Amino acid sequence: MKVRDLLTMTCGHDTEPKAVNGPSVKQFLAHPVPHAPGTHFQYNTMGSYTLSAIVTKVTGQTTLEFLKPRLFEPLGIENPEWGTSPEGNSLGGYGLKLCTEDIAKFGQLYLQKGNWNGKQLVPQKWVEQATSKQVPNDQESHRNIGIDWQQGYGFQFWRCTHNAFRGDGAGGQLCVVIPDKDVVIAITADSNNFQGEMNAIWDKLYPAFQAGALTENPAVQGKLKQAVAKLEAHPAKKEK
């Protein structure tokens, strides 16, 4: 099993390893590997955790500590939080707390091929590899989430329809990058309806993207401001 197999979630497992009392590399390595690594896609959060553990083993820092000066601070992301395992590693596959704007910045960095304010934070070649189809994932039919989960997988990135790529978070959090439209969409939600969110992007937003600037329309702008002013992240429950 190689680092590349962890990146592409082709570790050889038939089922996703479960973390008991917090993730550990030992639990990951003890899980049965019936397929030759690199040949079978299986979504694998513990594989992402093991990548984080490798970063710590090589650098002597948690992934959070390693990324702060190299990624978070240059992007202007303040106070990122990342939970740690009983082994002391950043959780890797989950548990990173950021603002919606921070997620959008990360997507913008990858839209710009790793360049930020004239500085190459991530090698362009890596970005191109990470966001392109490295392995097929349409055979994992039991997940049955939707068509945007069958377009191939890169290095910890999902490929989408419309030549897009994205990162997923729990419950409905998405960072969708659409290079052909020069667009990044960040969503923090708890809908647990990933394909529904993607369909809303393709059906409502995607057709409206255009190269030129929109003609100024004060009336429509006013309606938009009114609608946004009424939005609530956590609406209070109305009493019957």
C-alpha positions as CSV (number, residue, x, y, z in Angstrom):
1,M,0.0,0.0,0.0
2,K,1.5,3.3,-1.1
3,V,0.8,7.0,-0.2
4,R,-0.8,7.3,-3.6
5,D,-3.3,4.6,-2.7
6,L,-4.3,6.6,0.5
7,L,-4.7,9.8,-1.6
8,T,-6.9,8.1,-4.1
9,M,-8.9,6.0,-1.6
10,T,-7.8,2.8,-3.3
11,C,-6.3,1.2,-0.2
12,G,-7.7,-2.2,-1.1
13,H,-10.5,-2.3,1.5
14,D,-14.0,-3.7,0.7
15,T,-15.6,-1.7,3.6
16,E,-14.5,1.5,5.3
17,P,-12.5,0.9,8.5
18,K,-14.2,2.2,11.6
19,A,-12.5,4.1,14.4
20,V,-13.1,2.7,17.9
21,N,-12.4,5.1,20.7
22,G,-10.8,7.5,18.2
23,P,-8.9,6.7,15.0
24,S,-5.5,5.0,15.1
25,V,-3.1,3.8,12.4
26,K,-3.2,0.4,14.0
27,Q,-6.9,0.0,13.4
28,F,-6.4,1.1,9.8
29,L,-3.7,-1.4,9.2
30,A,-5.6,-4.2,10.9
31,H,-8.6,-3.9,8.5
32,P,-8.8,-6.7,5.9
33,V,-7.4,-5.8,2.5
34,P,-9.0,-8.2,0.0
35,H,-8.2,-6.1,-3.1
36,A,-4.7,-5.2,-4.5
37,P,-4.1,-1.6,-3.4
38,G,-4.6,0.8,-6.2
39,T,-7.3,-1.3,-7.9
40,H,-10.5,-0.7,-6.0
41,F,-12.1,2.6,-4.8
42,Q,-13.6,2.6,-1.4
43,Y,-14.3,5.9,0.4
44,N,-11.9,5.8,3.4
45,T,-11.8,8.4,6.1
46,M,-9.3,6.4,8.1
47,G,-7.0,6.5,5.0
48,S,-7.1,10.3,5.2
49,Y,-6.3,10.1,8.9
50,T,-3.3,7.8,8.1
51,L,-2.1,10.5,5.6
52,S,-2.2,13.0,8.5
53,A,-0.3,10.6,10.7
54,I,2.4,10.3,8.0
55,V,2.8,14.1,7.9
56,T,3.4,14.0,11.6
57,K,5.8,11.1,11.4
58,V,7.9,12.9,8.7
59,T,7.8,16.5,10.0
60,G,7.4,16.1,13.7
61,Q,4.4,18.4,13.6
62,T,0.7,17.8,13.5
63,T,-0.9,18.5,10.1
64,L,-2.5,21.6,11.6
65,E,0.9,22.9,12.8
66,F,2.5,22.1,9.5
67,L,-0.1,23.9,7.4
68,K,-0.5,27.0,9.5
69,P,2.5,28.9,8.1
70,R,2.3,27.3,4.7
71,L,-1.4,27.5,3.9
72,F,-3.7,28.9,6.5
73,E,-1.8,32.1,7.3
74,P,-1.0,33.0,3.6
75,L,-4.7,32.6,2.8
76,G,-5.7,34.8,5.8
77,I,-7.5,32.0,7.5
78,E,-7.5,32.8,11.2
79,N,-7.8,30.4,14.1
80,P,-8.4,27.1,12.2
81,E,-9.3,24.3,14.6
82,W,-8.5,20.6,13.9
83,G,-9.3,17.9,16.3
84,T,-6.6,15.4,17.3
85,S,-6.7,11.7,17.9
86,P,-5.6,9.8,21.0
87,E,-2.3,9.3,19.1
88,G,-1.9,13.1,18.9
89,N,-2.4,13.4,15.1
90,S,-4.7,15.9,13.4
91,L,-7.8,13.9,12.4
92,G,-7.1,14.4,8.7
93,G,-10.3,13.1,7.1
94,Y,-12.7,15.2,9.3
95,G,-12.9,17.6,12.2
96,L,-11.4,20.8,10.6
97,K,-13.4,23.9,11.6
98,L,-13.3,26.8,9.2
99,C,-15.6,29.6,8.2
100,T,-17.5,29.4,4.9
101,E,-15.3,32.2,3.5
102,D,-12.2,30.1,4.4
103,I,-13.5,27.2,2.4
104,A,-14.1,29.5,-0.5
105,K,-10.5,30.7,-0.3
106,F,-9.2,27.2,-0.4
107,G,-11.3,26.6,-3.5
108,Q,-10.0,29.8,-5.1
109,L,-6.4,28.7,-4.4
110,Y,-7.0,25.5,-6.4
111,L,-8.9,27.4,-9.1
112,Q,-5.7,29.5,-9.5
113,K,-3.5,26.4,-9.7
114,G,-2.0,26.9,-6.3
115,N,-1.1,30.6,-6.7
116,W,-2.1,33.2,-4.2
117,N,-1.2,36.9,-4.5
118,G,1.7,36.0,-6.8
119,K,3.1,33.3,-4.6
120,Q,2.9,29.6,-5.4
121,L,1.6,28.0,-2.2
122,V,1.0,24.6,-3.8
123,P,2.9,23.3,-6.8
124,Q,0.8,23.7,-10.0
125,K,1.6,20.1,-11.1
126,W,0.2,18.8,-7.8
127,V,-3.0,20.8,-8.2
128,E,-3.5,19.5,-11.7
129,Q,-2.9,15.9,-10.5
130,A,-5.0,16.2,-7.4
131,T,-8.1,17.6,-9.2
132,S,-8.0,15.3,-12.2
133,K,-9.4,11.8,-12.4
134,Q,-6.8,9.4,-11.1
135,V,-9.1,6.4,-10.4
136,P,-12.7,5.4,-11.4
137,N,-15.3,5.3,-8.6
138,D,-18.5,4.4,-10.4
139,Q,-18.2,0.8,-9.2
140,E,-19.0,1.9,-5.6
141,S,-22.8,1.6,-6.3
142,H,-23.8,0.9,-2.8
143,R,-23.3,4.6,-1.9
144,N,-25.9,5.5,-4.5
145,I,-25.5,9.2,-3.7
146,G,-25.8,10.6,-7.3
147,I,-24.2,11.1,-10.6
148,D,-21.6,13.6,-9.3
149,W,-20.2,10.8,-7.2
150,Q,-19.4,8.6,-10.2
151,Q,-17.1,10.9,-12.2
152,G,-13.8,9.7,-10.9
153,Y,-11.6,10.6,-7.9
154,G,-8.3,12.5,-7.7
155,F,-6.1,13.1,-4.6
156,Q,-8.8,13.6,-1.9
157,F,-10.9,15.5,-4.5
158,W,-14.1,14.3,-6.2
159,R,-14.6,14.9,-9.9
160,C,-18.0,16.2,-10.9
161,T,-20.1,16.7,-14.0
162,H,-19.4,19.9,-16.0
163,N,-15.7,19.3,-15.7
164,A,-15.7,20.5,-12.1
165,F,-14.1,19.1,-8.9
166,R,-14.9,19.5,-5.3
167,G,-14.3,18.6,-1.6
168,D,-17.0,17.2,0.6
169,G,-17.7,17.7,4.3
170,A,-20.1,16.1,6.7
171,G,-23.9,16.7,6.3
172,G,-23.8,18.7,3.1
173,Q,-20.7,20.9,3.2
174,L,-19.2,21.5,-0.2
175,C,-16.4,23.3,-2.0
176,V,-17.1,23.2,-5.7
177,V,-14.7,24.5,-8.2
178,I,-15.8,25.0,-11.8
179,P,-12.8,26.0,-13.9
180,D,-14.7,26.4,-17.2
181,K,-16.8,29.2,-15.5
182,D,-14.0,30.6,-13.3
183,V,-16.2,29.9,-10.3
184,V,-15.9,28.7,-6.7
185,I,-18.9,27.8,-4.6
186,A,-18.7,27.1,-0.9
187,I,-21.6,25.7,1.0
188,T,-21.9,25.0,4.7
189,A,-25.1,23.1,5.3
190,D,-26.7,20.3,7.2
191,S,-29.1,19.1,4.6
192,N,-27.5,15.7,4.2
193,N,-28.7,15.9,0.5
194,F,-25.5,16.3,-1.4
195,Q,-26.8,15.6,-4.9
196,G,-29.8,17.9,-4.2
197,E,-27.3,20.7,-3.5
198,M,-25.3,19.8,-6.6
199,N,-28.5,19.8,-8.7
200,A,-29.3,23.3,-7.4
201,I,-25.9,24.5,-8.6
202,W,-26.3,22.9,-12.1
203,D,-29.9,23.8,-12.5
204,K,-30.0,27.4,-11.1
205,L,-26.5,28.8,-10.9
206,Y,-24.6,27.2,-13.7
207,P,-26.8,28.5,-16.6
208,A,-26.6,32.0,-15.3
209,F,-22.8,32.3,-15.3
210,Q,-21.5,34.4,-18.2
211,A,-18.3,36.0,-19.2
212,G,-19.5,39.6,-19.3
213,A,-20.7,41.8,-16.4
214,L,-24.4,41.9,-15.7
215,T,-26.4,45.1,-16.6
216,E,-27.1,47.1,-13.5
217,N,-30.6,46.5,-12.2
218,P,-31.4,48.5,-9.0
219,A,-34.8,46.9,-8.6
220,V,-33.5,43.3,-8.8
221,Q,-30.6,44.3,-6.5
222,G,-33.0,45.7,-4.0
223,K,-35.0,42.5,-4.0
224,L,-31.8,40.5,-3.5
225,K,-30.8,42.6,-0.5
226,Q,-34.2,42.2,1.1
227,A,-34.1,38.4,0.6
228,V,-30.5,38.1,2.0
229,A,-31.5,40.3,5.0
230,K,-34.2,37.8,6.0
231,L,-32.0,34.7,5.8
232,E,-31.2,32.9,9.1
233,A,-28.5,30.3,9.6
234,H,-30.5,28.7,12.4
235,P,-34.1,29.8,12.3
236,A,-35.9,29.9,15.6
237,K,-38.6,27.3,15.9
238,K,-42.1,28.8,15.7
239,E,-44.5,27.9,18.5
240,K,-47.8,26.4,17.4
